[in-house]
């Protein structure tokens, strides 16, 4: 809730979510390398992160085409 109230543009929200996911990926990678586990989970996590970012960008393009801007509060998404 605080995450969405501090950002006005949807693009800034998507970028900050990607930085959060990147830091989470680095923590998972460091944890797996510290205990000598396999890195298959980190690759699977990375694939899901890429799919999530592509979905977010496609929603952003759709909203800009329909509404003309990416202001988060000007859209009635409910």
mmCIF file of the N, C-alpha and C atoms, coordinates in Angstrom:
data_MODEL
# 
_entry.id   MODEL 
# 
loop_
_atom_site.group_PDB 
_atom_site.id 
_atom_site.type_symbol 
_atom_site.label_atom_id 
_atom_site.label_alt_id 
_atom_site.label_comp_id 
_atom_site.label_asym_id 
_atom_site.label_entity_id 
_atom_site.label_seq_id 
_atom_site.pdbx_PDB_ins_code 
_atom_site.Cartn_x 
_atom_site.Cartn_y 
_atom_site.Cartn_z 
_atom_site.occupancy 
_atom_site.B_iso_or_equiv 
_atom_site.pdbx_formal_charge 
_atom_site.auth_seq_id 
_atom_site.auth_comp_id 
_atom_site.auth_asym_id 
_atom_site.auth_atom_id 
_atom_site.pdbx_PDB_model_num 
ATOM 1   N N  . UNK A 1 1  ? 0.844   -1.187  0.000   1.00 0.00 ? 1  UNK A N  1 
ATOM 2   C CA . UNK A 1 1  ? 0.000   0.000   0.000   1.00 0.00 ? 1  UNK A CA 1 
ATOM 3   C C  . UNK A 1 1  ? 0.880   1.237   0.000   1.00 0.00 ? 1  UNK A C  1 
ATOM 4   N N  . UNK A 1 2  ? 1.903   1.248   0.827   1.00 0.00 ? 2  UNK A N  1 
ATOM 5   C CA . UNK A 1 2  ? 2.827   2.385   0.848   1.00 0.00 ? 2  UNK A CA 1 
ATOM 6   C C  . UNK A 1 2  ? 3.601   2.441   -0.457  1.00 0.00 ? 2  UNK A C  1 
ATOM 7   N N  . UNK A 1 3  ? 3.875   1.284   -1.019  1.00 0.00 ? 3  UNK A N  1 
ATOM 8   C CA . UNK A 1 3  ? 4.607   1.216   -2.278  1.00 0.00 ? 3  UNK A CA 1 
ATOM 9   C C  . UNK A 1 3  ? 3.865   1.950   -3.389  1.00 0.00 ? 3  UNK A C  1 
ATOM 10  N N  . UNK A 1 4  ? 2.558   1.766   -3.476  1.00 0.00 ? 4  UNK A N  1 
ATOM 11  C CA . UNK A 1 4  ? 1.795   2.408   -4.539  1.00 0.00 ? 4  UNK A CA 1 
ATOM 12  C C  . UNK A 1 4  ? 1.446   3.857   -4.227  1.00 0.00 ? 4  UNK A C  1 
ATOM 13  N N  . UNK A 1 5  ? 1.459   4.250   -2.966  1.00 0.00 ? 5  UNK A N  1 
ATOM 14  C CA . UNK A 1 5  ? 1.089   5.627   -2.644  1.00 0.00 ? 5  UNK A CA 1 
ATOM 15  C C  . UNK A 1 5  ? 2.248   6.602   -2.816  1.00 0.00 ? 5  UNK A C  1 
ATOM 16  N N  . UNK A 1 6  ? 3.471   6.117   -2.878  1.00 0.00 ? 6  UNK A N  1 
ATOM 17  C CA . UNK A 1 6  ? 4.623   7.008   -3.021  1.00 0.00 ? 6  UNK A CA 1 
ATOM 18  C C  . UNK A 1 6  ? 4.977   7.289   -4.474  1.00 0.00 ? 6  UNK A C  1 
ATOM 19  N N  . UNK A 1 7  ? 4.465   6.517   -5.390  1.00 0.00 ? 7  UNK A N  1 
ATOM 20  C CA . UNK A 1 7  ? 4.808   6.678   -6.798  1.00 0.00 ? 7  UNK A CA 1 
ATOM 21  C C  . UNK A 1 7  ? 3.609   7.208   -7.571  1.00 0.00 ? 7  UNK A C  1 
ATOM 22  N N  . UNK A 1 8  ? 3.873   8.129   -8.506  1.00 0.00 ? 8  UNK A N  1 
ATOM 23  C CA . UNK A 1 8  ? 2.794   8.666   -9.324  1.00 0.00 ? 8  UNK A CA 1 
ATOM 24  C C  . UNK A 1 8  ? 2.701   7.956   -10.668 1.00 0.00 ? 8  UNK A C  1 
ATOM 25  N N  . UNK A 1 9  ? 3.825   7.614   -11.232 1.00 0.00 ? 9  UNK A N  1 
ATOM 26  C CA . UNK A 1 9  ? 3.848   7.000   -12.552 1.00 0.00 ? 9  UNK A CA 1 
ATOM 27  C C  . UNK A 1 9  ? 3.961   5.486   -12.430 1.00 0.00 ? 9  UNK A C  1 
ATOM 28  N N  . UNK A 1 10 ? 3.280   4.801   -13.307 1.00 0.00 ? 10 UNK A N  1 
ATOM 29  C CA . UNK A 1 10 ? 3.328   3.343   -13.319 1.00 0.00 ? 10 UNK A CA 1 
ATOM 30  C C  . UNK A 1 10 ? 4.711   2.845   -13.710 1.00 0.00 ? 10 UNK A C  1 
ATOM 31  N N  . UNK A 1 11 ? 5.407   3.564   -14.575 1.00 0.00 ? 11 UNK A N  1 
ATOM 32  C CA . UNK A 1 11 ? 6.749   3.154   -14.982 1.00 0.00 ? 11 UNK A CA 1 
ATOM 33  C C  . UNK A 1 11 ? 7.714   3.193   -13.805 1.00 0.00 ? 11 UNK A C  1 
ATOM 34  N N  . UNK A 1 12 ? 7.615   4.204   -12.949 1.00 0.00 ? 12 UNK A N  1 
ATOM 35  C CA . UNK A 1 12 ? 8.472   4.262   -11.764 1.00 0.00 ? 12 UNK A CA 1 
ATOM 36  C C  . UNK A 1 12 ? 8.160   3.136   -10.796 1.00 0.00 ? 12 UNK A C  1 
ATOM 37  N N  . UNK A 1 13 ? 6.893   2.770   -10.702 1.00 0.00 ? 13 UNK A N  1 
ATOM 38  C CA . UNK A 1 13 ? 6.528   1.648   -9.840  1.00 0.00 ? 13 UNK A CA 1 
ATOM 39  C C  . UNK A 1 13 ? 7.109   0.349   -10.371 1.00 0.00 ? 13 UNK A C  1 
ATOM 40  N N  . UNK A 1 14 ? 7.052   0.151   -11.680 1.00 0.00 ? 14 UNK A N  1 
ATOM 41  C CA . UNK A 1 14 ? 7.607   -1.064  -12.265 1.00 0.00 ? 14 UNK A CA 1 
ATOM 42  C C  . UNK A 1 14 ? 9.121   -1.122  -12.105 1.00 0.00 ? 14 UNK A C  1 
ATOM 43  N N  . UNK A 1 15 ? 9.785   0.016   -12.260 1.00 0.00 ? 15 UNK A N  1 
ATOM 44  C CA . UNK A 1 15 ? 11.238  0.036   -12.098 1.00 0.00 ? 15 UNK A CA 1 
ATOM 45  C C  . UNK A 1 15 ? 11.646  -0.249  -10.664 1.00 0.00 ? 15 UNK A C  1 
ATOM 46  N N  . UNK A 1 16 ? 10.933  0.299   -9.702  1.00 0.00 ? 16 UNK A N  1 
ATOM 47  C CA . UNK A 1 16 ? 11.285  0.029   -8.309  1.00 0.00 ? 16 UNK A CA 1 
ATOM 48  C C  . UNK A 1 16 ? 10.987  -1.418  -7.939  1.00 0.00 ? 16 UNK A C  1 
ATOM 49  N N  . UNK A 1 17 ? 9.937   -2.005  -8.514  1.00 0.00 ? 17 UNK A N  1 
ATOM 50  C CA . UNK A 1 17 ? 9.687   -3.429  -8.274  1.00 0.00 ? 17 UNK A CA 1 
ATOM 51  C C  . UNK A 1 17 ? 10.790  -4.288  -8.872  1.00 0.00 ? 17 UNK A C  1 
ATOM 52  N N  . UNK A 1 18 ? 11.326  -3.892  -10.020 1.00 0.00 ? 18 UNK A N  1 
ATOM 53  C CA . UNK A 1 18 ? 12.426  -4.643  -10.617 1.00 0.00 ? 18 UNK A CA 1 
ATOM 54  C C  . UNK A 1 18 ? 13.685  -4.562  -9.761  1.00 0.00 ? 18 UNK A C  1 
ATOM 55  N N  . UNK A 1 19 ? 13.939  -3.416  -9.149  1.00 0.00 ? 19 UNK A N  1 
ATOM 56  C CA . UNK A 1 19 ? 15.094  -3.319  -8.253  1.00 0.00 ? 19 UNK A CA 1 
ATOM 57  C C  . UNK A 1 19 ? 14.900  -4.173  -7.004  1.00 0.00 ? 19 UNK A C  1 
ATOM 58  N N  . UNK A 1 20 ? 13.675  -4.255  -6.515  1.00 0.00 ? 20 UNK A N  1 
ATOM 59  C CA . UNK A 1 20 ? 13.389  -5.124  -5.368  1.00 0.00 ? 20 UNK A CA 1 
ATOM 60  C C  . UNK A 1 20 ? 13.610  -6.581  -5.750  1.00 0.00 ? 20 UNK A C  1 
ATOM 61  N N  . UNK A 1 21 ? 13.149  -6.969  -6.930  1.00 0.00 ? 21 UNK A N  1 
ATOM 62  C CA . UNK A 1 21 ? 13.326  -8.344  -7.391  1.00 0.00 ? 21 UNK A CA 1 
ATOM 63  C C  . UNK A 1 21 ? 14.796  -8.645  -7.631  1.00 0.00 ? 21 UNK A C  1 
ATOM 64  N N  . UNK A 1 22 ? 15.541  -7.679  -8.148  1.00 0.00 ? 22 UNK A N  1 
ATOM 65  C CA . UNK A 1 22 ? 16.969  -7.885  -8.366  1.00 0.00 ? 22 UNK A CA 1 
ATOM 66  C C  . UNK A 1 22 ? 17.718  -8.083  -7.056  1.00 0.00 ? 22 UNK A C  1 
ATOM 67  N N  . UNK A 1 23 ? 17.375  -7.317  -6.041  1.00 0.00 ? 23 UNK A N  1 
ATOM 68  C CA . UNK A 1 23 ? 18.029  -7.507  -4.742  1.00 0.00 ? 23 UNK A CA 1 
ATOM 69  C C  . UNK A 1 23 ? 17.634  -8.838  -4.116  1.00 0.00 ? 23 UNK A C  1 
ATOM 70  N N  . UNK A 1 24 ? 16.389  -9.254  -4.300  1.00 0.00 ? 24 UNK A N  1 
ATOM 71  C CA . UNK A 1 24 ? 15.959  -10.564 -3.812  1.00 0.00 ? 24 UNK A CA 1 
ATOM 72  C C  . UNK A 1 24 ? 16.685  -11.679 -4.549  1.00 0.00 ? 24 UNK A C  1 
ATOM 73  N N  . UNK A 1 25 ? 16.894  -11.521 -5.849  1.00 0.00 ? 25 UNK A N  1 
ATOM 74  C CA . UNK A 1 25 ? 17.649  -12.511 -6.621  1.00 0.00 ? 25 UNK A CA 1 
ATOM 75  C C  . UNK A 1 25 ? 19.092  -12.608 -6.132  1.00 0.00 ? 25 UNK A C  1 
ATOM 76  N N  . UNK A 1 26 ? 19.695  -11.474 -5.840  1.00 0.00 ? 26 UNK A N  1 
ATOM 77  C CA . UNK A 1 26 ? 21.075  -11.499 -5.336  1.00 0.00 ? 26 UNK A CA 1 
ATOM 78  C C  . UNK A 1 26 ? 21.156  -12.187 -3.977  1.00 0.00 ? 26 UNK A C  1 
ATOM 79  N N  . UNK A 1 27 ? 20.172  -11.969 -3.117  1.00 0.00 ? 27 UNK A N  1 
ATOM 80  C CA . UNK A 1 27 ? 20.169  -12.647 -1.816  1.00 0.00 ? 27 UNK A CA 1 
ATOM 81  C C  . UNK A 1 27 ? 19.990  -14.152 -1.980  1.00 0.00 ? 27 UNK A C  1 
ATOM 82  N N  . UNK A 1 28 ? 19.118  -14.568 -2.883  1.00 0.00 ? 28 UNK A N  1 
ATOM 83  C CA . UNK A 1 28 ? 18.933  -15.999 -3.134  1.00 0.00 ? 28 UNK A CA 1 
ATOM 84  C C  . UNK A 1 28 ? 20.207  -16.607 -3.698  1.00 0.00 ? 28 UNK A C  1 
ATOM 85  N N  . UNK A 1 29 ? 20.841  -15.912 -4.631  1.00 0.00 ? 29 UNK A N  1 
ATOM 86  C CA . UNK A 1 29 ? 22.073  -16.412 -5.232  1.00 0.00 ? 29 UNK A CA 1 
ATOM 87  C C  . UNK A 1 29 ? 23.180  -16.536 -4.196  1.00 0.00 ? 29 UNK A C  1 
ATOM 88  N N  . UNK A 1 30 ? 23.311  -15.550 -3.324  1.00 0.00 ? 30 UNK A N  1 
ATOM 89  C CA . UNK A 1 30 ? 24.342  -15.619 -2.280  1.00 0.00 ? 30 UNK A CA 1 
ATOM 90  C C  . UNK A 1 30 ? 24.041  -16.726 -1.276  1.00 0.00 ? 30 UNK A C  1 
ATOM 91  N N  . UNK A 1 31 ? 22.778  -16.909 -0.941  1.00 0.00 ? 31 UNK A N  1 
ATOM 92  C CA . UNK A 1 31 ? 22.400  -17.980 -0.023  1.00 0.00 ? 31 UNK A CA 1 
ATOM 93  C C  . UNK A 1 31 ? 22.702  -19.348 -0.625  1.00 0.00 ? 31 UNK A C  1 
ATOM 94  N N  . UNK A 1 32 ? 22.363  -19.527 -1.901  1.00 0.00 ? 32 UNK A N  1 
ATOM 95  C CA . UNK A 1 32 ? 22.615  -20.813 -2.545  1.00 0.00 ? 32 UNK A CA 1 
ATOM 96  C C  . UNK A 1 32 ? 24.100  -21.084 -2.717  1.00 0.00 ? 32 UNK A C  1 
ATOM 97  N N  . UNK A 1 33 ? 24.878  -20.062 -3.002  1.00 0.00 ? 33 UNK A N  1 
ATOM 98  C CA . UNK A 1 33 ? 26.319  -20.275 -3.154  1.00 0.00 ? 33 UNK A CA 1 
ATOM 99  C C  . UNK A 1 33 ? 27.009  -20.478 -1.813  1.00 0.00 ? 33 UNK A C  1 
ATOM 100 N N  . UNK A 1 34 ? 26.467  -19.918 -0.752  1.00 0.00 ? 34 UNK A N  1 
ATOM 101 C CA . UNK A 1 34 ? 27.072  -20.082 0.566   1.00 0.00 ? 34 UNK A CA 1 
ATOM 102 C C  . UNK A 1 34 ? 26.930  -21.520 1.067   1.00 0.00 ? 34 UNK A C  1 
ATOM 103 N N  . UNK A 1 35 ? 25.810  -22.145 0.766   1.00 0.00 ? 35 UNK A N  1 
ATOM 104 C CA . UNK A 1 35 ? 25.567  -23.504 1.244   1.00 0.00 ? 35 UNK A CA 1 
ATOM 105 C C  . UNK A 1 35 ? 25.772  -24.561 0.165   1.00 0.00 ? 35 UNK A C  1 
ATOM 106 N N  . UNK A 1 36 ? 26.363  -24.189 -0.945  1.00 0.00 ? 36 UNK A N  1 
ATOM 107 C CA . UNK A 1 36 ? 26.693  -25.096 -2.053  1.00 0.00 ? 36 UNK A CA 1 
ATOM 108 C C  . UNK A 1 36 ? 25.486  -25.863 -2.585  1.00 0.00 ? 36 UNK A C  1 
ATOM 109 N N  . UNK A 1 37 ? 24.386  -25.158 -2.760  1.00 0.00 ? 37 UNK A N  1 
ATOM 110 C CA . UNK A 1 37 ? 23.201  -25.764 -3.361  1.00 0.00 ? 37 UNK A CA 1 
ATOM 111 C C  . UNK A 1 37 ? 23.246  -25.577 -4.873  1.00 0.00 ? 37 UNK A C  1 
ATOM 112 N N  . UNK A 1 38 ? 22.326  -26.229 -5.536  1.00 0.00 ? 38 UNK A N  1 
ATOM 113 C CA . UNK A 1 38 ? 22.211  -26.082 -6.982  1.00 0.00 ? 38 UNK A CA 1 
ATOM 114 C C  . UNK A 1 38 ? 21.580  -24.724 -7.310  1.00 0.00 ? 38 UNK A C  1 
ATOM 115 N N  . UNK A 1 39 ? 21.878  -24.229 -8.488  1.00 0.00 ? 39 UNK A N  1 
ATOM 116 C CA . UNK A 1 39 ? 21.395  -22.915 -8.892  1.00 0.00 ? 39 UNK A CA 1 
ATOM 117 C C  . UNK A 1 39 ? 20.172  -22.994 -9.807  1.00 0.00 ? 39 UNK A C  1 
ATOM 118 N N  . UNK A 1 40 ? 19.513  -24.146 -9.843  1.00 0.00 ? 40 UNK A N  1 
ATOM 119 C CA . UNK A 1 40 ? 18.328  -24.281 -10.689 1.00 0.00 ? 40 UNK A CA 1 
ATOM 120 C C  . UNK A 1 40 ? 17.195  -23.388 -10.195 1.00 0.00 ? 40 UNK A C  1 
ATOM 121 N N  . UNK A 1 41 ? 17.062  -23.263 -8.894  1.00 0.00 ? 41 UNK A N  1 
ATOM 122 C CA . UNK A 1 41 ? 16.000  -22.408 -8.358  1.00 0.00 ? 41 UNK A CA 1 
ATOM 123 C C  . UNK A 1 41 ? 16.233  -20.954 -8.730  1.00 0.00 ? 41 UNK A C  1 
ATOM 124 N N  . UNK A 1 42 ? 17.486  -20.523 -8.717  1.00 0.00 ? 42 UNK A N  1 
ATOM 125 C CA . UNK A 1 42 ? 17.752  -19.128 -9.076  1.00 0.00 ? 42 UNK A CA 1 
ATOM 126 C C  . UNK A 1 42 ? 17.455  -18.873 -10.549 1.00 0.00 ? 42 UNK A C  1 
ATOM 127 N N  . UNK A 1 43 ? 17.719  -19.851 -11.406 1.00 0.00 ? 43 UNK A N  1 
ATOM 128 C CA . UNK A 1 43 ? 17.386  -19.685 -12.819 1.00 0.00 ? 43 UNK A CA 1 
ATOM 129 C C  . UNK A 1 43 ? 15.871  -19.679 -13.032 1.00 0.00 ? 43 UNK A C  1 
ATOM 130 N N  . UNK A 1 44 ? 15.161  -20.519 -12.302 1.00 0.00 ? 44 UNK A N  1 
ATOM 131 C CA . UNK A 1 44 ? 13.705  -20.527 -12.388 1.00 0.00 ? 44 UNK A CA 1 
ATOM 132 C C  . UNK A 1 44 ? 13.126  -19.205 -11.882 1.00 0.00 ? 44 UNK A C  1 
ATOM 133 N N  . UNK A 1 45 ? 13.685  -18.686 -10.802 1.00 0.00 ? 45 UNK A N  1 
ATOM 134 C CA . UNK A 1 45 ? 13.253  -17.396 -10.271 1.00 0.00 ? 45 UNK A CA 1 
ATOM 135 C C  . UNK A 1 45 ? 13.516  -16.286 -11.280 1.00 0.00 ? 45 UNK A C  1 
ATOM 136 N N  . UNK A 1 46 ? 14.657  -16.346 -11.946 1.00 0.00 ? 46 UNK A N  1 
ATOM 137 C CA . UNK A 1 46 ? 14.994  -15.339 -12.942 1.00 0.00 ? 46 UNK A CA 1 
ATOM 138 C C  . UNK A 1 46 ? 14.041  -15.397 -14.140 1.00 0.00 ? 46 UNK A C  1 
ATOM 139 N N  . UNK A 1 47 ? 13.651  -16.590 -14.547 1.00 0.00 ? 47 UNK A N  1 
ATOM 140 C CA . UNK A 1 47 ? 12.701  -16.736 -15.654 1.00 0.00 ? 47 UNK A CA 1 
ATOM 141 C C  . UNK A 1 47 ? 11.349  -16.140 -15.286 1.00 0.00 ? 47 UNK A C  1 
ATOM 142 N N  . UNK A 1 48 ? 10.881  -16.405 -14.066 1.00 0.00 ? 48 UNK A N  1 
ATOM 143 C CA . UNK A 1 48 ? 9.607   -15.831 -13.637 1.00 0.00 ? 48 UNK A CA 1 
ATOM 144 C C  . UNK A 1 48 ? 9.693   -14.312 -13.503 1.00 0.00 ? 48 UNK A C  1 
ATOM 145 N N  . UNK A 1 49 ? 10.837  -13.800 -13.108 1.00 0.00 ? 49 UNK A N  1 
ATOM 146 C CA . UNK A 1 49 ? 11.001  -12.343 -13.010 1.00 0.00 ? 49 UNK A CA 1 
ATOM 147 C C  . UNK A 1 49 ? 10.948  -11.690 -14.385 1.00 0.00 ? 49 UNK A C  1 
ATOM 148 N N  . UNK A 1 50 ? 11.548  -12.331 -15.367 1.00 0.00 ? 50 UNK A N  1 
ATOM 149 C CA . UNK A 1 50 ? 11.505  -11.793 -16.727 1.00 0.00 ? 50 UNK A CA 1 
ATOM 150 C C  . UNK A 1 50 ? 10.075  -11.812 -17.262 1.00 0.00 ? 50 UNK A C  1 
ATOM 151 N N  . UNK A 1 51 ? 9.349   -12.892 -16.998 1.00 0.00 ? 51 UNK A N  1 
ATOM 152 C CA . UNK A 1 51 ? 7.945   -12.961 -17.433 1.00 0.00 ? 51 UNK A CA 1 
ATOM 153 C C  . UNK A 1 51 ? 7.107   -11.885 -16.752 1.00 0.00 ? 51 UNK A C  1 
ATOM 154 N N  . UNK A 1 52 ? 7.378   -11.635 -15.480 1.00 0.00 ? 52 UNK A N  1 
ATOM 155 C CA . UNK A 1 52 ? 6.644   -10.597 -14.747 1.00 0.00 ? 52 UNK A CA 1 
ATOM 156 C C  . UNK A 1 52 ? 6.943   -9.215  -15.309 1.00 0.00 ? 52 UNK A C  1 
ATOM 157 N N  . UNK A 1 53 ? 8.193   -8.967  -15.660 1.00 0.00 ? 53 UNK A N  1 
ATOM 158 C CA . UNK A 1 53 ? 8.533   -7.644  -16.187 1.00 0.00 ? 53 UNK A CA 1 
ATOM 159 C C  . UNK A 1 53 ? 7.953   -7.435  -17.582 1.00 0.00 ? 53 UNK A C  1 
ATOM 160 N N  . UNK A 1 54 ? 7.915   -8.473  -18.395 1.00 0.00 ? 54 UNK A N  1 
ATOM 161 C CA . UNK A 1 54 ? 7.302   -8.356  -19.721 1.00 0.00 ? 54 UNK A CA 1 
ATOM 162 C C  . UNK A 1 54 ? 5.808   -8.101  -19.596 1.00 0.00 ? 54 UNK A C  1 
ATOM 163 N N  . UNK A 1 55 ? 5.157   -8.769  -18.671 1.00 0.00 ? 55 UNK A N  1 
ATOM 164 C CA . UNK A 1 55 ? 3.731   -8.542  -18.441 1.00 0.00 ? 55 UNK A CA 1 
ATOM 165 C C  . UNK A 1 55 ? 3.480   -7.115  -17.953 1.00 0.00 ? 55 UNK A C  1 
ATOM 166 N N  . UNK A 1 56 ? 4.331   -6.611  -17.061 1.00 0.00 ? 56 UNK A N  1 
ATOM 167 C CA . UNK A 1 56 ? 4.182   -5.243  -16.577 1.00 0.00 ? 56 UNK A CA 1 
ATOM 168 C C  . UNK A 1 56 ? 4.370   -4.217  -17.676 1.00 0.00 ? 56 UNK A C  1 
ATOM 169 N N  . UNK A 1 57 ? 5.356   -4.436  -18.544 1.00 0.00 ? 57 UNK A N  1 
ATOM 170 C CA . UNK A 1 57 ? 5.569   -3.497  -19.648 1.00 0.00 ? 57 UNK A CA 1 
ATOM 171 C C  . UNK A 1 57 ? 4.433   -3.546  -20.661 1.00 0.00 ? 57 UNK A C  1 
ATOM 172 N N  . UNK A 1 58 ? 3.876   -4.722  -20.893 1.00 0.00 ? 58 UNK A N  1 
ATOM 173 C CA . UNK A 1 58 ? 2.748   -4.790  -21.824 1.00 0.00 ? 58 UNK A CA 1 
ATOM 174 C C  . UNK A 1 58 ? 1.514   -4.106  -21.248 1.00 0.00 ? 58 UNK A C  1 
ATOM 175 N N  . UNK A 1 59 ? 1.297   -4.215  -19.951 1.00 0.00 ? 59 UNK A N  1 
ATOM 176 C CA . UNK A 1 59 ? 0.193   -3.485  -19.315 1.00 0.00 ? 59 UNK A CA 1 
ATOM 177 C C  . UNK A 1 59 ? 0.444   -1.982  -19.384 1.00 0.00 ? 59 UNK A C  1 
ATOM 178 N N  . UNK A 1 60 ? 1.693   -1.562  -19.208 1.00 0.00 ? 60 UNK A N  1 
ATOM 179 C CA . UNK A 1 60 ? 2.035   -0.147  -19.304 1.00 0.00 ? 60 UNK A CA 1 
ATOM 180 C C  . UNK A 1 60 ? 1.759   0.388   -20.703 1.00 0.00 ? 60 UNK A C  1 
ATOM 181 N N  . UNK A 1 61 ? 2.150   -0.349  -21.729 1.00 0.00 ? 61 UNK A N  1 
ATOM 182 C CA . UNK A 1 61 ? 1.903   0.085   -23.108 1.00 0.00 ? 61 UNK A CA 1 
ATOM 183 C C  . UNK A 1 61 ? 0.405   0.151   -23.391 1.00 0.00 ? 61 UNK A C  1 
ATOM 184 N N  . UNK A 1 62 ? -0.344  -0.826  -22.900 1.00 0.00 ? 62 UNK A N  1 
ATOM 185 C CA . UNK A 1 62 ? -1.799  -0.821  -23.094 1.00 0.00 ? 62 UNK A CA 1 
ATOM 186 C C  . UNK A 1 62 ? -2.440  0.386   -22.413 1.00 0.00 ? 62 UNK A C  1 
ATOM 187 N N  . UNK A 1 63 ? -2.024  0.690   -21.181 1.00 0.00 ? 63 UNK A N  1 
ATOM 188 C CA . UNK A 1 63 ? -2.619  1.819   -20.466 1.00 0.00 ? 63 UNK A CA 1 
ATOM 189 C C  . UNK A 1 63 ? -2.245  3.152   -21.094 1.00 0.00 ? 63 UNK A C  1 
ATOM 190 N N  . UNK A 1 64 ? -1.038  3.269   -21.619 1.00 0.00 ? 64 UNK A N  1 
ATOM 191 C CA . UNK A 1 64 ? -0.649  4.515   -22.286 1.00 0.00 ? 64 UNK A CA 1 
ATOM 192 C C  . UNK A 1 64 ? -1.434  4.683   -23.583 1.00 0.00 ? 64 UNK A C  1 
ATOM 193 N N  . UNK A 1 65 ? -1.669  3.586   -24.286 1.00 0.00 ? 65 UNK A N  1 
ATOM 194 C CA . UNK A 1 65 ? -2.454  3.687   -25.524 1.00 0.00 ? 65 UNK A CA 1 
ATOM 195 C C  . UNK A 1 65 ? -3.909  4.039   -25.255 1.00 0.00 ? 65 UNK A C  1 
ATOM 196 N N  . UNK A 1 66 ? -4.478  3.520   -24.174 1.00 0.00 ? 66 UNK A N  1 
ATOM 197 C CA . UNK A 1 66 ? -5.897  3.787   -23.921 1.00 0.00 ? 66 UNK A CA 1 
ATOM 198 C C  . UNK A 1 66 ? -6.131  5.089   -23.172 1.00 0.00 ? 66 UNK A C  1 
ATOM 199 N N  . UNK A 1 67 ? -5.266  5.425   -22.210 1.00 0.00 ? 67 UNK A N  1 
ATOM 200 C CA . UNK A 1 67 ? -5.483  6.613   -21.381 1.00 0.00 ? 67 UNK A CA 1 
ATOM 201 C C  . UNK A 1 67 ? -4.610  7.801   -21.775 1.00 0.00 ? 67 UNK A C  1 
ATOM 202 N N  . UNK A 1 68 ? -3.529  7.575   -22.491 1.00 0.00 ? 68 UNK A N  1 
ATOM 203 C CA . UNK A 1 68 ? -2.682  8.666   -22.936 1.00 0.00 ? 68 UNK A CA 1 
ATOM 204 C C  . UNK A 1 68 ? -1.576  9.040   -21.978 1.00 0.00 ? 68 UNK A C  1 
ATOM 205 N N  . UNK A 1 69 ? -1.575  8.500   -20.763 1.00 0.00 ? 69 UNK A N  1 
ATOM 206 C CA . UNK A 1 69 ? -0.499  8.779   -19.811 1.00 0.00 ? 69 UNK A CA 1 
ATOM 207 C C  . UNK A 1 69 ? -0.339  7.574   -18.899 1.00 0.00 ? 69 UNK A C  1 
ATOM 208 N N  . UNK A 1 70 ? 0.686   7.647   -18.046 1.00 0.00 ? 70 UNK A N  1 
ATOM 209 C CA . UNK A 1 70 ? 0.906   6.536   -17.120 1.00 0.00 ? 70 UNK A CA 1 
ATOM 210 C C  . UNK A 1 70 ? 0.780   6.986   -15.672 1.00 0.00 ? 70 UNK A C  1 
ATOM 211 N N  . UNK A 1 71 ? -0.015  8.038   -15.451 1.00 0.00 ? 71 UNK A N  1 
ATOM 212 C CA . UNK A 1 71 ? -0.274  8.445   -14.073 1.00 0.00 ? 71 UNK A CA 1 
ATOM 213 C C  . UNK A 1 71 ? -1.114  7.375   -13.390 1.00 0.00 ? 71 UNK A C  1 
ATOM 214 N N  . UNK A 1 72 ? -0.655  6.933   -12.248 1.00 0.00 ? 72 UNK A N  1 
ATOM 215 C CA . UNK A 1 72 ? -1.309  5.816   -11.575 1.00 0.00 ? 72 UNK A CA 1 
ATOM 216 C C  . UNK A 1 72 ? -2.651  6.213   -10.992 1.00 0.00 ? 72 UNK A C  1 
ATOM 217 N N  . UNK A 1 73 ? -2.760  7.433   -10.469 1.00 0.00 ? 73 UNK A N  1 
ATOM 218 C CA . UNK A 1 73 ? -3.988  7.839   -9.788  1.00 0.00 ? 73 UNK A CA 1 
ATOM 219 C C  . UNK A 1 73 ? -5.047  8.380   -10.745 1.00 0.00 ? 73 UNK A C  1 
ATOM 220 N N  . UNK A 1 74 ? -4.712  8.640   -11.997 1.00 0.00 ? 74 UNK A N  1 
ATOM 221 C CA . UNK A 1 74 ? -5.717  9.138   -12.931 1.00 0.00 ? 74 UNK A CA 1 
ATOM 222 C C  . UNK A 1 74 ? -6.528  8.013   -13.556 1.00 0.00 ? 74 UNK A C  1 
ATOM 223 N N  . UNK A 1 75 ? -6.109  6.776   -13.350 1.00 0.00 ? 75 UNK A N  1 
ATOM 224 C CA . UNK A 1 75 ? -6.821  5.632   -13.911 1.00 0.00 ? 75 UNK A CA 1 
ATOM 225 C C  . UNK A 1 75 ? -7.712  5.007   -12.855 1.00 0.00 ? 75 UNK A C  1 
ATOM 226 N N  . UNK A 1 76 ? -8.905  4.697   -13.233 1.00 0.00 ? 76 UNK A N  1 
ATOM 227 C CA . UNK A 1 76 ? -9.817  4.003   -12.335 1.00 0.00 ? 76 UNK A CA 1 
ATOM 228 C C  . UNK A 1 76 ? -9.720  2.518   -12.650 1.00 0.00 ? 76 UNK A C  1 
ATOM 229 N N  . UNK A 1 77 ? -8.867  1.810   -11.917 1.00 0.00 ? 77 UNK A N  1 
ATOM 230 C CA . UNK A 1 77 ? -8.616  0.407   -12.209 1.00 0.00 ? 77 UNK A CA 1 
ATOM 231 C C  . UNK A 1 77 ? -9.520  -0.525  -11.431 1.00 0.00 ? 77 UNK A C  1 
ATOM 232 N N  . UNK A 1 78 ? -10.410 0.005   -10.624 1.00 0.00 ? 78 UNK A N  1 
ATOM 233 C CA . UNK A 1 78 ? -11.289 -0.859  -9.823  1.00 0.00 ? 78 UNK A CA 1 
ATOM 234 C C  . UNK A 1 78 ? -12.456 -1.372  -10.616 1.00 0.00 ? 78 UNK A C  1 
# 
